[in-house]
Amino acid sequence: MFLCGAVIDEEFTKTAYIWFDGSFVPWHEAKVHVFTHALHYGTGIFEGLRFYESGSQDGNAYIFRLEDHIKRFFYGAKVYFIEIPFTPQELMEAVVETVTKNNLHCTGYIRPIVFYGYGKFGLDPIGLPVHTIIITLPFGRYLGEKAIKEGIHCCISSWERISPRALPTTVKATGNYANSVLARFDAINNGFNEAILLDHRGFVCEGSGENIFCIRYLEEKTEIHTPPIYASNLEGITRNTIITLIEKEFNLKVEEKDITPGQLYSYDEIFLTGTAGEVTPVTRLEHRLIGDGKSGKLTLQLQDLYFRIVSGEVEKYKRWLTPVY
């Protein structure tokens, strides 16, 4: 079985309960009708969060930036005229309770999703029931443990990232991700680990499920670039985290700028960021090395700091963490 590109063993990763419209139901009983509107038309909003085992090995676990994810969840629902029948506070409490209910003292993944259900045929979902679900499960490295240290091999996708004039690209709508699925197939079927999509103008946008950062070392300064949000990017929470760390902890400036595909080869380091992908170095693009073909120094420093923060080892950033136990 595959989950977001990571190979998993269902019997190991499935948990006992799923939070379904305010109640806990057994994993295999969390079902919807085949005529569910979201299944046919992609009318759902989801989030991806991680929780991490405490670095102090005290049995606790921390959810990373829970409030920010739930805020984005409600923003997406607003854009798609989905009225979530719970308050943000109720959903945050439900997320914590679902991790606790499944007794997950580990590193894992959280998937809240809200969508239009079953009741009538046609594009118009107004009046249909709205379902809200929270799934939690153990989850390791999205692109593999080896990728975190040694980096990945990316391609430029033949598929263009959806235009913000076609769909709201700042929203994690289920229908948007058909675009990402095609790009991911594009990469895997051609022997790459991940795809990088261009926006409707031909500039670098993001990975199939991650934002992108590029580093160039000049004699007088270090340049760090990331595509702007108007380049059809998702305004990633991990992206925001990394920008904050670069500027506050490394005293470097991140510049949002348009990047052409050819310019990517001029950088000394490239890495991807995302809830699932965390901080993953890109060491080859198409069939060219990035820098010396090894994970870059600053990338690995950021990665190390990020992992220490999410596991509760950096006191000043504990404001980003929600303890589970």
N, C-alpha and C positions, 0 to 999 in steps of 0.2 A: 504493500500500500504506500501511497505518496501523500505527504502533507506539505503544501507550500514548497515542493521540490525536495524535501528531506525524506529519505527513506526511513520508515518507522515500522515497528512490529505492533500491530493492532492490539494484541493480547497484553503487551507490555504498557502501551501508552494510553489505552482507554482507561477512563476513570469510572467510578461507581455512579456518579450523579451528574446531571446537567440541570442547570437552573432554567426553567421553562415557564414564562409568563407568571413568575412570582412563586413557583413551587419547584421542589426538586423531584425529578423523575429519573428512573434508572436509565443508564446510557442507551440501551437498545430500545427503549420505549419513547425516546424523544423523536417524534415523527410528525410530518405534515402531509396534507393531501397532495396528490400528483398534479392537481389543478391549481396549486398555490400560485398566486400572481407573480411573486418574485422569481419562481422557477422558470416561468415563461418569458418574463420581461425584464428581469434584473432589477426589480424595484426593492432593493434592500440596502441598508447601510451597515458597515461592520467596522470594528476596530481590532487591532492586534496589540496586545500588551505582553510583557514578560514579567515573571517573578523569578527572583534569584535566591538561591540558598545563601544564608548568612556566611560571610567570610570568617566570622568568629566561631563557626561550627557549634552554635548554641541551640540548634534545632529550629531557629526562626527562618523566615523567608520574607523577602521584600518585593512589593510590586512597584515597578518603576514608573513614575509620573502618571499615576492613576487619574488624578483630577484633570490633567491636561488631555488625556485620551478621552475621558468621558465628555469633556467640553467639545472636543472635535466631533465626537459621536452625535451629540445633540445638534451641532451645527449642520452636519450632513443630513440629518433627519429633517431639519427645517427646510433645507434647500429642496428636498424631495417631497415636501408636504406630508411627512410621516409624523404623526403625533405619538411620541413615546408615552405609554401609559404609566410611567414611573418618573419620579424626580431624579435629577443627577445624584443627589445624596443617597437615595434608595438604591440606585444602580451601583454606586461605589460600595455601599455596604453589601450588596448582593455579590459583587465580585470577590470581596474578601471572604464572605461566607462560603462561596463555592469552592475556593481554594482550600479553606479549612475543612469543609464537609468531605472533601476528597482526600484529606490527610496528606497533602502534598508538601513534604519537607524536602524540597528539591528545587532545581531550576526548571521552569516550565513556561507554558504559553497560555494566554487567556484570549478567547474570541467572543466578544459581545456582538450580537447581530440583531437587527430589528428589520422587519420586512412585512409587506402586505401579504395576507393569507388568501384563503379560499372563499369564494362566494359568488363570483360572477365572471363572465367571459368578456374580454376586450381590454384595450389599453388603459382605460380609465379605472384607477384603483380606488377612487373616492368611495367611502362607505364600507370598504372591506375591513375585516379584522386585522389588527396589527399584532404581530407576535414579537416578543423580546426574549432572547435566549443568551445564556452565558455558558460557554464551554471552557473547561480548564483541563490541562493534561501536561505530563512531563514532556519536555522538549529540549533537545540539545542544539547543536550548531546547524543552522539552516543550510549552509553550503558545505558542511563537513568540518571536522576538527582540524584537518590538515590545511584547509583553506584559510583559517584564521591566522596561522603563522606563516605559511608559505605563499599565500596569495592564490588568485584565480585567473583564469584565461577567459577574456571576454571578446565578444564580437559586436560590431555595429549592426543592429537589427535591420532587416529589410522592411520591417513594419514601422510606421510613423506613430509616435505617441499621439493620442487623441488631442484634438484642438480644444482650447477652452471655449471656442465658439460652438463646438459640437456638444460637449458635455462638461459639467463643472469638474475640472481636473483637481481642484483642491478638496474634493469630497471622496471619501472611501466608499463609493457606491459599488455594489456587487457587479452591476452591468459594466462599469468601467474596466473591470479586470479581465474581460474577454480580450482586450487589447494586450494586456500583460501576458496572458496565457499564450497567445500567438507568438509573442516575442520570445518567451521562454522555450517554447517548442523550437523556434528558429535557432536558438543557441544550442540546446541539447542535441537536436538532430544533426547539427553540423560539428559536434565534438567540442563545444565550448561549455564553460560552467555557467555563464550568465550573459545576458544581452544588454546593450546600452542603446536606448532609443533616442532618435532625434525628434525635435518638435516640428510643428507645421511650417516653420521658417527654415528648417535645415540645421538648426543649432542643437548642440548636445542638451538632452533633457535629463534623463535619469535611467537607472536600471529597470528591470521589469518589476521590481518591488523595493528599490532602494534609491536614495539620493546619491550624488557623486561629488567628490572633492578632488581637486588637483593641486599639487604642490610643485613649485619651481624654485630652485636655489640659485639666486643671482649673487654676484660679488658683494653688492651693497645691501641686499635685503632678501627676505624669503617671501615669495608670492604664494598666496593660497586663494584659489578660485572655486566657486561653485555656481552652477546655473541659477539665474533668478527665478522667482516663483512664476513670473509671467511666461517663462519658457515651458509652460504646461506641467510644471512640477507639482507634486504633492508637497504641502508644507509640513515636512516630516518633523516629528517630535525628537527623534534621535538626531536629525539634521540640526535642529535648534540647540540641542544639548552639546553637540560637537563644536558648533560655532561659539557657544558660550565658553567652553573649555579652552579653545584655541586663543580666544581673546583675553580671558581672565587669568588663565594658568600659564600660558606660554607667551603672553604679551605680543601676540602676532595679530595681524588684521586679516579677516576673511572678506574678500571682495566678491560680490555677486556680479557676474558678468557673462555675456554670451561667449560660448566656446564653440569653435568649428570642429568637426571631426578630425581634420588634419592637425589641429593644434594639440590634440590629446597626446600625440607622440613627442611633443616638446617638453612634457612635464617629467620631473624626476620621480614623483610618486603620485599614484592615484588610489583612492580607496572609496568603497561604498558604505553607506550607513543606512540602518533601518532597524526596526524592532526585531524582526526575524534575523536579518543579516548582520546586526550589531555593527562592528567596525571591521570590514573585510578588505585586505589589500588587493589591488589589481596589479599583477606583475607582467601580464601579457595582454595585448590588445590586437585582435586579428592574429597575425603571425609575427608581430613585432614586440620586442621587450619594452617595458616601461622602466626607464632608468637602467639599472644594471640587472633587471629581471628578478630582483629580490624584494621582499617586503621592506619598505622604507623606514628609516629611523623615526621620523616624526609620527608616521602612521602607527608604528608599534608602541610609541610612548603614549599616544592618545588612546590606543586600544587598551593598554595596561591601566591607565587612569580610569577609563570608562568602566572596566570590569571591577576595579576596586570600589568605585562609586556605587554601582548597582548592587554590590554585595554588602554595602553598609560599612565599608572600611574608611570612608572619608567623611569626617564629622560635618564639615561645612556644607556638604551636599545631601545630608540626610533629609533635608526638606523635600527632596524629590521622591522620597521613599515612603511607602505605606507598609508598616509591619503587618504580617498576617497572624502571627501567634503571640 
